[in-house]
Amino acid sequence: MTQYFTELDQRFPHGFDPGNAVEEAAVVMNPPNGVFVLAMRGDHVAGCGGVQCLDAGTAEIKRMWISAGARGRGLGRRLLTRLEDEAGRFGCDRVVLDTNGVLLPAIAMYRSAGYAEIDRYNDNPYAEHWFAKTLDHELSPES
């Protein structure tokens, strides 16, 4: 997550302060209401992401990131699918997420994966776009 936060700090026009994000993730992204996934490439972390239940039917994808060296190989889409599957395992039928406007490849991926832009649902000061998707509850073959 340090690599992820460093990249956000470099890319966001006014920087990025993770605050207590690591501690928060350790609390909310654990069963029975959440999970944090690492995408590995050999012995190295190539990406990460988490999902947490917001209520009985809605989960939120958070902290999704793919390292620069692993981008362009479909890993982001596979990780997104895995996180959606995890949300379905928690009994959620809807997933929401937010992102910053400078993360254009992520926005394009979310749209192509069936996410529709929605109104703001949280108070994340770095978010500029909010998305939602209804899940079909069929687990992907990659999970």
Secondary structure, DSSP 8 states (H G I E B T S, - for coil): -HHHHHHHHHHSTT----TTHHHHHHHHSSTTSEEEEEEEETTEEEEEEEEEESSSSEEEEEEEEE-GGGTTSSHHHHHHHHHHHHHHHTT-SEEEEEE-TT-HHHHHHHHHTT-EEE---S--TT--EEEEEE------TT-
